[in-house]
Amino acid sequence: MDKPVDEPLHLTRIDPERNMARFYLLSLQPTLFGDVSLLRNWGRIGTGGRTKIDTYDEAEAASAACDRLERSKRRRGYR
């Protein structure tokens, strides 16, 4: 683990008019084999939501994917 693990990014999107209350969580975690996993968790606020894990060989690739997802979610209204 050359690079310290970043703090998780927690985004929410709340629109009472559409009865929408969603969350999106992005986190970079090291694996036991020296890779870096991008952990994504999303769903309705108040539920456990769904989880997806993508593993990358390099921390830079995982960080770039995380940044790309963050920009995409912020364009869709997550704050």
Backbone torsions as a table, in degrees:
resi	resn	phi	psi	omega
1	MET	NA	91.1	178.3
2	ASP	-77.5	-38.7	-175.6
3	LYS	-103.8	134.5	177.4
4	PRO	-67.1	149.8	-179.8
5	VAL	-73.9	132.3	179.4
6	ASP	-73.3	161.0	174.4
7	GLU	-70.2	146.3	177.6
8	PRO	-64.0	146.7	177.6
9	LEU	-101.8	120.3	-177.4
10	HIS	-112.7	115.4	-179.7
11	LEU	-113.2	146.8	176.7
12	THR	-131.5	154.5	175.2
13	ARG	-137.6	112.2	-176.7
14	ILE	-123.7	124.4	177.5
15	ASP	-137.9	96.5	-176.7
16	PRO	-60.8	-31.7	-179.4
17	GLU	-63.9	-31.0	-180.0
18	ARG	-103.2	7.9	-177.4
19	ASN	54.5	44.7	-177.0
20	MET	-112.6	126.8	175.0
21	ALA	-145.5	94.3	-174.5
22	ARG	-119.2	157.6	174.3
23	PHE	-131.7	157.7	176.5
24	TYR	-145.2	124.6	-177.2
25	LEU	-118.7	128.6	177.0
26	LEU	-120.4	133.7	-178.5
27	SER	-149.3	138.8	174.3
28	LEU	-100.8	128.2	-177.8
29	GLN	-132.3	137.7	175.6
30	PRO	-74.5	150.6	174.9
31	THR	-101.3	171.9	179.2
32	LEU	-70.1	-17.6	-175.5
33	PHE	-103.0	12.5	177.1
34	GLY	89.2	-0.4	176.5
35	ASP	-84.4	178.3	176.5
36	VAL	-126.2	132.3	178.7
37	SER	-106.5	138.1	173.1
38	LEU	-98.2	112.7	-178.6
39	LEU	-96.8	124.7	177.7
40	ARG	-119.4	133.4	178.1
41	ASN	-135.4	129.0	-177.4
42	TRP	-147.1	159.7	177.6
43	GLY	158.2	-166.6	178.4
44	ARG	-80.1	139.3	179.1
45	ILE	-59.9	132.5	-178.6
46	GLY	100.9	-6.7	177.3
47	THR	-114.8	171.0	176.4
48	GLY	-75.2	-24.9	178.9
49	GLY	72.6	-166.2	178.9
50	ARG	-112.1	157.6	-178.6
51	THR	-132.4	141.5	174.3
52	LYS	-137.6	137.9	179.5
53	ILE	-121.8	124.5	175.3
54	ASP	-114.2	130.2	-178.3
55	THR	-107.1	135.8	-178.7
56	TYR	-122.9	148.3	178.7
57	ASP	-71.4	-33.5	-175.4
58	GLU	-119.8	144.6	179.7
59	ALA	-64.4	-33.7	-179.6
60	GLU	-64.6	-40.0	179.0
61	ALA	-66.4	-40.8	178.9
62	ALA	-65.9	-41.8	179.5
63	SER	-65.4	-39.8	178.3
64	ALA	-64.5	-40.8	177.8
65	ALA	-64.9	-39.9	178.0
66	CYS	-62.9	-45.4	178.9
67	ASP	-62.4	-40.4	179.7
68	ARG	-63.3	-44.2	178.4
69	LEU	-65.9	-39.9	178.7
70	GLU	-61.0	-46.2	178.9
71	ARG	-61.2	-41.5	179.3
72	SER	-61.9	-45.3	-179.1
73	LYS	-68.3	-38.2	179.2
74	ARG	-66.7	-34.6	175.2
75	ARG	-64.2	-29.9	-179.7
76	ARG	-84.5	0.2	174.7
77	GLY	107.9	3.5	176.6
78	TYR	-74.7	141.4	179.4
79	ARG	-128.0	NA	NA
